[in-house]
Amino acid sequence: MKLTAIQAMSVVSAATVIAFPATAYAGGPPNPAPSPSPSPAPAQFSNFQNAAGNVSCNLGSSGAACEIGNRAYTITSPPPPPCAQHSAWGDRFSLSSSGVTMDCHNDTLHLQGEPVLGDGQTTSAGTFSCTAEPSAMKCTDSGSGHFFSVSPGSYQIG
């Protein structure tokens, strides 16, 4: 059998390719395990609810807002004109470094599947923190001293 130069090169190349994978693993795995990815930066806002599920909140470095789903307290002052007919009022409170407001709104802070902040637990962002209490939530700004607390039977603003 007579081989031409091209056929001889083809046989040698095929043998090299076949042998290459066997030698690639001789010193260890072909690809080292990738380094773990760095942890993502914390979110700007945190959504959570109290254990009773009746108070849902958003907390971020610029403030906090909580909304109570079922309340028995009454609001003694009338709602502002934009809220009077078609908006909810008296169930949402917002805290910023300049104080607390009772918000007029046409949406909800209640989200399905929100994480639960258990009774006695606190979560913080910047100078703002919220502490879950049985059937209630209290949010405070340690920088200004302003706070609100809301429960089914009452609310406090300071």
Legacy VTK file of the C-alpha trace (Angstrom):
# vtk DataFile Version 3.0
C-alpha trace
ASCII
DATASET POLYDATA
POINTS 158 float
0.000 0.000 0.000
1.355 3.324 -1.046
0.443 6.531 0.873
0.714 9.952 -0.590
2.077 12.837 1.476
-1.417 14.294 1.944
-2.828 10.998 3.198
0.070 10.591 5.618
-0.541 14.071 7.043
-4.237 13.293 7.465
-3.448 10.161 9.491
-0.963 12.046 11.709
-3.425 14.946 12.232
-6.242 12.576 13.170
-3.990 10.800 15.667
-2.996 14.128 17.205
-6.602 15.275 17.559
-7.624 11.976 19.088
-4.691 12.061 21.520
-5.212 15.714 22.513
-8.250 15.195 24.769
-6.447 12.427 26.640
-3.518 14.695 27.459
-5.701 17.725 28.239
-7.076 16.058 31.365
-3.769 14.673 32.590
-2.977 17.734 34.715
-6.449 18.307 36.179
-9.835 19.532 35.051
-9.896 21.319 31.692
-11.605 24.413 33.140
-11.198 25.513 36.730
-14.405 26.229 38.649
-15.526 29.823 38.088
-15.157 32.284 40.928
-18.407 33.086 42.698
-20.121 36.232 41.483
-20.031 39.192 43.835
-23.178 39.757 45.875
-25.600 42.175 44.267
-25.893 45.642 45.757
-28.742 46.047 48.246
-32.021 47.168 46.734
-33.039 50.804 47.096
-36.396 49.817 48.533
-37.462 46.890 50.638
-41.064 45.646 50.582
-42.376 43.713 53.561
-45.437 43.116 55.732
-46.066 42.402 59.379
-46.850 38.864 60.585
-50.585 39.564 60.690
-50.457 40.614 57.023
-52.502 43.746 57.623
-49.655 46.297 57.291
-47.479 46.448 54.162
-44.494 48.767 53.870
-41.786 50.088 51.561
-38.511 51.162 53.171
-35.565 52.872 51.527
-32.764 55.246 52.353
-35.029 58.211 51.571
-37.951 57.152 53.767
-40.698 54.696 54.618
-44.341 54.239 53.700
-46.821 51.815 55.271
-50.416 51.016 54.465
-52.881 49.216 56.719
-55.448 46.957 55.083
-58.093 46.656 57.810
-58.569 49.482 60.249
-61.134 50.394 62.861
-59.888 53.904 63.708
-61.591 56.967 62.259
-59.968 60.052 60.824
-61.337 63.191 62.454
-60.259 65.654 59.771
-61.760 65.551 56.273
-59.577 64.351 53.407
-57.887 66.989 51.255
-59.923 67.997 48.159
-58.096 65.766 45.648
-58.865 62.712 47.826
-62.421 63.530 48.759
-64.254 61.565 46.075
-62.163 58.903 44.376
-59.024 58.195 46.392
-58.150 56.312 49.543
-57.065 58.352 52.517
-56.278 57.591 56.141
-54.702 54.165 55.636
-51.215 55.101 54.329
-48.475 56.993 56.117
-45.159 58.213 54.705
-42.061 59.175 56.654
-39.240 61.345 55.337
-36.577 63.407 57.061
-39.000 66.354 56.988
-41.817 64.534 58.808
-44.848 62.284 58.414
-47.738 62.635 55.997
-51.019 60.805 55.633
-51.165 60.013 51.932
-53.969 60.203 49.416
-53.565 57.326 46.935
-55.156 55.303 44.161
-52.864 52.287 44.408
-51.777 49.835 47.093
-48.566 48.856 48.837
-49.957 45.354 49.482
-48.141 42.831 47.268
-48.683 39.084 47.153
-45.775 37.147 48.610
-44.081 40.008 50.438
-41.470 38.952 52.999
-42.740 38.985 56.588
-41.078 41.107 59.240
-41.824 39.101 62.389
-43.077 40.619 65.639
-40.233 42.454 67.366
-38.011 42.437 64.260
-36.586 45.647 62.796
-35.340 46.446 59.301
-33.376 49.599 58.448
-32.186 51.696 55.518
-30.031 54.724 56.260
-31.539 56.590 59.213
-34.970 54.982 58.663
-36.157 51.837 60.401
-39.409 49.938 60.811
-40.253 47.568 63.654
-43.062 45.048 63.429
-45.343 44.772 66.433
-48.329 42.438 66.874
-50.839 43.663 64.245
-48.914 46.941 63.891
-45.855 48.653 62.443
-43.761 51.542 63.752
-41.342 53.425 61.485
-38.821 55.974 62.757
-36.223 58.358 61.359
-33.351 58.414 63.853
-31.949 61.519 62.153
-34.997 63.728 62.730
-36.866 61.813 65.439
-40.039 61.719 63.323
-42.114 58.524 63.439
-45.471 56.940 62.783
-47.143 53.886 64.234
-50.200 52.247 62.730
-52.406 49.410 63.984
-56.014 48.386 63.316
-57.294 50.421 66.259
-55.138 53.572 66.080
-52.316 55.523 64.548
-49.745 57.904 66.018
-47.645 60.528 64.295
-44.690 62.294 65.820
LINES 1 159
158 0 1 2 3 4 5 6 7 8 9 10 11 12 13 14 15 16 17 18 19 20 21 22 23 24 25 26 27 28 29 30 31 32 33 34 35 36 37 38 39 40 41 42 43 44 45 46 47 48 49 50 51 52 53 54 55 56 57 58 59 60 61 62 63 64 65 66 67 68 69 70 71 72 73 74 75 76 77 78 79 80 81 82 83 84 85 86 87 88 89 90 91 92 93 94 95 96 97 98 99 100 101 102 103 104 105 106 107 108 109 110 111 112 113 114 115 116 117 118 119 120 121 122 123 124 125 126 127 128 129 130 131 132 133 134 135 136 137 138 139 140 141 142 143 144 145 146 147 148 149 150 151 152 153 154 155 156 157
